[in-house]
């Protein structure tokens, strides 16, 4: 005997797929969503689905959450409204079928139809996987979160379909309810409301809970929220259905009202107060949001109590509410991993003494703009921390984001464990990029774990490198004196550690013209068997697209002189997979001088076989047809653009010199390090390797989020794009036509038998 619920589900699904409306909805959903996604993805070429699942509302495109807000009410408006209009709902209730069975069947049928639309977009990550390394765990979490979100919207759509016989009214009401819930979680709305009300509304908004899952984390409190939202609207729908078969003055109906109301209140309380329940599953491949083994190893070295005090607003401004939640989660995990870590939360805005304590500790309030209906007010908020260990204390005045927060905190712990942090010295005075100009982001990150200083020539013209643990030379453009070069060579051969970022070319970035750099300091690395070639490396196929101004306005063009270069030796570079290398030259490897001794050269960054070098450089302007770059007068081969050199110190003693040589300094400069997180992470990892702080490199690798798309050809890119924008919708059109023809043939057979 067929199950009633399965029979009802089949009936409603047949209603979707036996009419053109269902196919029209599917075609519009998949085409519109794919078009908007690829429009933004091809601006950044990131191998990620975050633009597809973003909760940010932009007028030029709708992401999946916002498109679902429009699609689901349209898909569910007929489920109960149509049956009420046609009178078939009353007939259905005369059958020996329980009301909850009817409700469950309608809900599952609607969810299955919406699920088909969501799963039809799976072609996007599959296609992108042919051009880049997707984070598969994050993709799984994002689709699970989409199903949770869709299920809650279907429950809302069912409720609005139960309160009207008119499908259009049911659609408008469903869209209105969903839009109100979604909008409550937007920062643009929250900043216009009092902080307490804004925080409460954000907790009740699907946007807040879906955004966490979209990162790749399945959080128990988010699952409880969606379960509560679904049960709330299904309970209300159940009451609307039962009232059609019960007398409104009967005790049974009154008891039903009280019971449903109590269940709805219980669901709301679970969704609201479930926000304080811990427990989550990090599905990202690198476990980005989970405490790493390197951090645990650092904490195991604590032989005294590390006290962390978090100063936060109990009623935080909307701009910090989500960050505060994630910071609290992380610090709880951090303290739970060691008995020597004590975590204390303090709320300065509740108590003047605590506010004074925060001020003395170095954690001031941060001012935020709060937009009212007629004016802009200012609100002070706290989100900073101190870490105290033995007689040492470190301060983070304000935590703007949780990205990289683990590394920052681990760096603080490492710095306090080391009584004398290692010193990183940046050579200056010869046109190099310096701490204050050009390398501020890089140096700022290093300062979390090391003592960072500038090194200048003394009165005698030499360099004092006696207490420098790692020397950084970032692109000198003016002459380095013979005495300084001799001091650097003596430092290296004596067991020193150095990162030498040498520019063979000088690029005028305004005119995009390159000339040779006579002060590159190439002669310092030649005795170690490394030659800085006078050329420029480019890759017509694997490169970065940049925006250029033309007579027709700003145009996004692939720029072969900013090549995507893969890393080779992960023991040195960490888990960074590639870097964007602008205007880089190639390095030649030869025998080291006899007075240096035996050295070992390890390749760090090597171009792909599609790359080439040009010795007759000059004009570096972009070519609109750069995918078919003319290689007739160029030399096409793989080139080393960064290497590591190790060897025994000339003075003996068992020490080893370590040198990293890169044929470019711009890749770690502020403009690129801020734009490409993999560049910054690579530079920091190389310093950690030089300083022999491998544990920090393992922690930092988790913040490498950029995964680039690299298409083998324009045809490959077009296939990936149009298979999803056009191909999937065409499949739905063909299936719809096939189903229509099948119904027509069956109808003709029945007509023939009757005749």
Residue pairs with C-beta under 8 A, 6 or more apart in sequence:
4 97
4 101
4 105
5 101
5 104
5 105
5 108
8 97
8 101
8 102
8 105
8 106
8 109
9 105
9 108
9 109
9 112
12 79
12 105
12 106
12 109
12 110
13 109
13 112
13 113
15 22
15 78
16 22
16 75
16 109
16 113
17 23
17 736
17 739
18 739
18 743
20 736
20 740
22 75
22 113
22 736
23 732
23 733
23 735
23 736
25 71
25 74
25 75
25 117
26 116
26 117
26 120
26 729
26 732
27 729
27 732
27 733
29 67
29 71
29 117
29 120
30 117
30 120
30 121
30 724
30 728
30 729
30 732
31 725
31 726
31 728
31 729
32 62
32 67
33 52
33 62
33 63
33 64
33 67
33 121
34 121
34 124
34 724
34 725
34 728
35 61
35 725
36 60
36 61
36 62
36 63
37 49
37 51
37 52
37 61
37 63
37 124
38 721
38 724
38 725
39 60
39 61
40 51
40 61
41 51
41 128
41 709
42 717
42 721
43 545
43 556
45 544
45 545
45 708
45 709
45 710
46 706
46 707
46 708
46 709
47 128
47 131
47 132
47 133
47 134
47 707
47 708
47 709
48 134
48 135
48 138
48 705
48 707
49 124
49 125
49 128
49 134
49 138
49 139
49 142
50 214
51 63
52 63
52 64
52 121
52 124
52 142
53 63
53 64
53 65
53 142
53 145
53 146
53 210
53 214
54 63
54 65
54 214
55 63
55 65
55 66
55 182
55 185
55 186
55 207
55 210
55 211
55 214
56 63
57 66
57 186
57 188
62 70
64 118
64 121
64 146
65 146
65 149
65 182
65 206
65 207
65 210
66 182
68 114
68 118
68 146
68 149
68 150
68 153
69 153
69 175
69 178
69 179
69 182
70 175
71 114
71 117
72 110
72 114
72 150
72 153
72 154
72 156
72 157
72 174
72 178
73 153
73 156
73 157
73 160
73 170
73 171
73 172
73 173
73 174
73 175
73 178
74 171
75 110
75 113
75 114
75 117
75 154
75 157
76 110
76 154
76 157
76 158
76 160
76 161
76 170
76 174
77 157
77 160
77 161
77 167
77 168
77 170
77 171
77 174
78 161
78 167
78 170
79 106
79 109
79 110
79 157
79 158
79 161
80 89
80 106
80 158
80 161
80 162
80 170
80 237
80 241
81 161
81 162
81 164
81 165
81 166
81 167
81 169
81 170
82 167
83 89
83 92
84 162
84 164
84 165
85 165
85 166
85 167
89 241
89 244
90 244
92 102
93 99
93 102
93 241
93 244
93 245
99 238
99 241
99 242
99 245
100 238
102 241
103 158
103 234
103 237
103 238
103 241
106 158
107 154
107 155
107 158
107 234
110 154
110 157
110 158
111 147
111 150
111 151
111 154
114 150
114 153
114 154
115 147
115 150
118 143
118 146
118 147
118 150
119 143
120 728
120 732
121 724
121 728
122 143
123 723
123 724
123 727
123 728
124 724
125 134
125 139
127 719
127 720
127 723
127 724
128 134
128 709
128 720
130 716
130 720
131 709
131 710
131 711
131 712
131 716
131 717
131 720
132 707
132 708
132 709
132 710
133 577
133 707
134 707
135 216
135 284
135 285
135 286
135 707
136 285
137 216
137 283
137 284
137 285
138 215
138 216
138 283
138 284
138 285
140 283
141 213
141 214
141 215
141 216
141 217
141 218
141 283
141 284
142 213
142 214
142 216
144 213
144 218
145 210
145 213
145 214
145 218
145 222
148 210
148 213
148 222
148 223
148 226
149 206
149 210
149 226
151 226
151 230
152 206
152 226
152 229
152 230
152 233
153 174
153 178
155 229
155 230
155 232
155 233
155 234
155 237
156 174
156 177
156 178
156 181
156 233
157 170
157 174
158 233
158 234
158 237
159 174
159 177
159 233
159 234
159 236
159 237
159 240
160 170
160 171
160 173
160 174
160 177
161 167
161 170
161 174
162 237
162 240
162 241
163 170
163 173
163 240
164 170
164 173
181 204
181 205
181 206
182 205
182 206
182 207
183 189
183 205
184 190
184 201
184 202
184 204
184 205
184 207
185 201
185 202
185 205
185 206
185 207
185 208
185 211
186 207
187 318
187 319
189 198
189 201
190 198
190 199
190 201
190 202
190 318
190 321
191 198
191 317
191 318
191 319
191 368
191 369
191 370
191 371
192 370
192 371
192 372
192 373
193 201
193 318
195 313
195 315
195 316
195 317
195 318
195 370
195 379
196 315
198 318
198 321
199 315
199 316
199 318
199 321
202 208
202 318
202 321
202 322
203 272
203 275
204 271
204 272
206 225
206 226
206 229
208 322
209 219
209 221
209 222
209 225
209 226
210 222
211 322
212 219
212 222
213 219
213 222
215 284
215 289
216 282
216 283
216 284
216 288
216 289
217 280
217 281
217 282
217 283
217 284
217 289
218 280
218 281
218 283
219 279
219 280
220 274
220 277
220 278
220 279
220 280
221 274
221 275
221 276
221 277
221 278
221 279
224 270
224 271
224 274
224 277
225 271
225 274
225 275
227 267
227 270
227 271
228 267
228 268
228 270
228 271
228 274
229 267
229 271
231 263
231 267
232 264
232 267
232 268
232 271
235 260
235 263
235 264
235 267
236 260
236 264
238 260
239 256
239 257
239 260
242 253
242 256
243 253
246 252
246 253
246 256
247 253
278 329
278 332
280 289
280 329
282 288
282 289
282 290
286 575
286 701
286 702
286 704
287 702
288 702
288 703
288 705
289 326
289 330
289 402
290 333
291 330
291 333
291 334
291 337
291 406
292 406
292 698
292 699
292 702
293 698
294 410
294 695
294 696
294 698
294 699
295 334
295 337
295 406
295 409
295 410
295 413
295 699
296 337
296 338
297 695
298 410
298 413
298 414
298 417
298 695
299 306
299 334
299 337
299 338
299 340
299 341
299 413
300 338
301 417
302 338
302 340
302 341
302 389
302 413
302 417
303 340
304 340
304 389
304 390
305 340
305 341
305 342
305 389
306 338
306 340
306 341
306 342
306 387
306 388
306 389
306 413
306 416
307 342
307 344
307 387
307 388
307 389
308 331
308 334
308 335
308 341
308 342
308 343
308 344
308 385
308 386
308 387
309 344
309 345
309 346
309 361
309 385
309 386
309 388
310 327
310 328
310 331
310 343
310 344
310 345
310 346
310 383
310 384
310 385
311 346
311 347
311 348
311 354
311 358
311 361
311 363
311 382
311 383
311 384
311 385
311 386
312 320
312 324
312 327
312 328
312 345
312 346
312 347
312 382
312 383
313 320
313 324
313 347
313 348
313 349
313 381
313 382
313 383
314 347
314 349
314 350
315 349
316 324
316 381
316 383
317 368
317 370
317 379
317 381
319 368
319 381
320 368
320 381
320 383
323 383
323 399
323 400
323 401
323 402
324 383
326 402
327 383
327 399
327 402
327 405
328 345
330 402
330 405
330 406
331 343
331 385
332 343
334 341
334 343
334 409
335 341
335 342
335 343
346 354
346 357
346 358
347 354
347 382
348 354
348 355
348 357
348 358
348 363
348 365
348 382
349 355
349 365
349 380
349 381
349 382
355 365
358 364
358 365
358 382
358 384
361 386
361 395
362 384
362 386
362 395
362 397
363 382
363 384
363 385
363 386
363 395
363 396
363 397
363 398
364 384
364 397
365 380
365 381
365 382
366 380
366 381
366 382
366 383
366 398
367 378
367 379
367 380
368 378
368 379
368 380
368 381
369 376
369 377
369 378
369 379
370 376
370 377
370 378
370 379
383 398
383 399
384 395
384 396
384 397
384 398
384 399
385 395
385 396
385 399
386 393
386 394
386 395
386 396
387 393
387 394
387 395
387 409
387 412
387 413
387 416
389 413
389 416
389 417
390 416
392 416
394 412
394 415
394 416
396 408
396 412
399 405
403 703
403 705
404 700
404 703
406 699
406 702
406 703
407 448
407 696
407 699
407 700
407 702
407 703
408 448
410 695
410 696
410 699
411 448
411 449
411 696
412 448
412 449
414 449
414 693
414 695
414 696
415 421
415 448
415 449
415 450
421 449
421 450
421 451
422 450
422 451
422 469
422 470
422 691
422 693
423 450
423 451
423 452
423 453
423 467
423 468
423 469
423 470
424 446
424 450
424 451
424 452
424 453
424 468
424 469
424 470
424 472
424 687
424 691
425 453
425 454
425 455
425 465
425 468
425 470
425 471
425 472
426 432
426 434
426 435
426 439
426 443
426 452
426 453
426 454
426 455
426 472
426 473
426 474
427 454
427 455
427 463
427 471
427 472
427 473
427 474
427 476
427 488
428 434
428 435
428 454
428 455
428 456
429 456
429 457
430 476
430 477
430 478
430 479
430 480
430 519
431 475
431 476
431 477
431 478
431 519
432 438
432 473
432 474
432 475
432 476
432 477
432 665
433 439
433 474
433 475
433 665
433 669
434 454
434 474
435 443
435 452
435 454
438 474
438 669
438 670
439 474
439 668
439 669
439 670
440 670
441 670
441 673
441 674
441 680
442 668
442 669
442 670
442 673
442 680
442 683
442 684
443 452
445 680
445 684
446 452
446 684
446 687
449 693
449 696
450 469
450 470
450 687
450 691
453 468
455 463
455 464
455 465
455 468
455 471
456 463
457 463
457 481
457 483
457 484
458 464
460 483
461 481
461 483
461 484
462 483
462 484
462 486
462 487
463 484
463 487
463 488
463 491
465 471
465 487
465 488
465 491
465 496
468 491
468 496
469 497
469 691
470 497
470 498
470 499
470 687
470 690
470 691
471 488
471 491
471 496
471 497
471 498
471 499
472 498
472 499
472 501
472 687
473 488
473 498
473 499
473 500
473 501
473 502
473 521
474 501
474 665
474 668
474 669
475 501
475 502
475 503
475 664
475 665
475 666
476 502
476 519
476 520
476 521
477 503
477 506
477 517
477 519
478 519
479 519
480 519
480 521
485 521
485 523
485 524
488 498
488 524
489 524
489 527
491 498
492 498
492 524
492 528
492 657
492 659
493 595
493 596
493 649
493 650
493 651
493 657
494 649
494 650
494 651
494 655
494 657
495 649
495 651
495 653
495 655
495 656
495 657
496 657
497 657
497 658
497 659
497 690
497 691
498 658
498 659
498 660
498 690
499 659
499 660
499 662
499 683
499 686
499 687
499 690
500 521
500 524
500 525
500 659
500 660
500 661
500 662
501 662
501 664
501 665
501 667
501 668
502 520
502 521
502 522
502 525
502 532
502 661
502 662
502 663
502 664
502 665
503 517
503 520
503 585
503 663
503 664
503 665
503 666
504 516
504 517
504 520
504 522
504 532
504 533
504 534
504 535
504 585
504 663
505 514
505 515
505 516
505 517
505 536
505 583
505 585
505 617
506 514
506 515
506 516
506 517
507 513
507 514
507 583
507 620
507 666
508 514
508 515
512 619
512 620
512 621
512 622
513 618
513 619
513 620
514 536
514 583
514 617
514 618
514 620
515 618
516 534
520 532
522 531
522 532
525 531
525 532
525 645
525 659
525 661
527 592
527 593
527 595
527 596
528 592
528 593
528 596
528 599
528 645
528 647
528 659
529 589
529 590
529 591
529 592
529 593
529 596
529 599
529 601
529 645
530 587
530 588
530 589
530 590
530 601
530 643
530 645
530 661
531 587
531 588
531 589
531 590
532 585
532 587
532 588
532 661
532 663
533 585
533 586
533 587
533 588
533 613
533 663
534 585
534 615
535 585
535 586
535 613
535 614
535 615
535 617
536 561
536 583
536 584
536 585
536 613
536 614
536 617
536 620
537 563
537 581
537 584
537 585
537 586
537 607
537 611
537 612
537 613
537 639
537 641
537 663
538 560
538 561
538 563
538 611
538 612
538 613
538 614
538 629
539 560
539 563
539 564
539 565
539 607
539 608
539 610
539 611
539 612
540 560
540 610
540 612
540 626
540 627
540 628
540 629
540 631
541 608
541 610
541 627
541 710
541 712
541 713
542 563
542 564
542 608
542 610
542 611
542 710
543 558
543 559
543 560
543 561
543 562
543 563
543 564
543 626
544 558
544 559
544 562
544 563
544 564
544 580
544 582
545 556
545 557
545 558
545 559
546 556
546 557
546 559
546 562
546 622
547 554
547 555
547 556
547 557
548 554
548 555
548 556
548 557
548 622
549 555
555 624
557 622
557 623
557 624
557 626
558 622
558 626
558 627
559 622
559 626
560 623
560 626
560 629
561 582
561 583
561 620
562 580
562 581
562 582
562 583
563 580
563 581
563 584
563 607
563 611
564 578
564 579
564 580
564 581
564 608
564 708
564 710
565 578
565 579
565 580
565 581
565 584
565 605
565 606
565 607
565 608
565 611
565 641
566 577
566 578
566 605
566 606
566 608
567 573
567 576
567 577
567 578
567 579
567 604
567 605
567 682
568 602
568 603
568 604
568 605
568 606
569 602
569 603
569 604
569 644
572 602
572 604
572 644
572 660
572 685
572 686
572 689
573 604
573 605
573 682
573 685
573 686
574 681
574 682
574 685
574 688
574 697
574 698
574 700
574 701
575 701
575 704
576 678
576 681
576 682
576 685
576 701
576 704
577 678
577 704
577 707
578 678
578 708
579 605
579 667
579 676
579 678
579 679
579 682
580 667
580 672
580 676
580 678
580 679
581 605
581 641
581 664
581 667
582 664
582 666
582 667
582 672
583 620
583 664
583 666
584 641
584 662
584 663
584 664
584 667
585 613
585 641
585 663
585 664
586 613
586 639
586 640
586 641
586 663
587 639
587 640
587 641
587 642
587 643
587 661
587 663
589 601
589 640
589 643
592 598
592 599
592 647
595 650
596 647
596 650
597 647
597 648
597 650
598 647
598 648
599 645
599 646
599 647
600 645
600 646
600 647
601 643
601 644
601 645
602 643
602 644
602 645
602 646
603 640
603 643
604 640
604 642
604 643
604 644
604 660
604 662
604 686
605 640
605 641
605 642
605 662
606 638
606 639
606 640
606 641
607 638
607 639
607 641
608 638
609 636
609 637
609 638
610 636
611 636
611 637
611 638
611 639
612 629
612 631
612 634
612 635
612 636
612 637
613 634
613 635
613 637
613 639
614 634
614 635
615 635
616 633
623 629
627 713
627 714
641 662
641 663
641 664
642 660
642 661
642 662
642 663
643 660
643 661
644 658
644 659
644 660
644 661
644 689
645 657
645 658
645 659
645 660
645 661
646 656
646 657
646 658
646 659
647 656
647 657
648 655
648 656
648 657
649 655
649 656
649 657
658 689
658 690
660 686
660 689
660 690
666 672
667 673
667 679
667 683
668 679
668 680
668 683
672 679
673 679
673 680
673 683
674 680
676 706
677 703
677 704
677 705
677 706
678 704
678 706
681 700
681 701
681 703
681 704
684 696
684 697
684 700
685 697
685 700
685 701
688 694
688 696
688 697
688 700
689 697
711 717
711 720
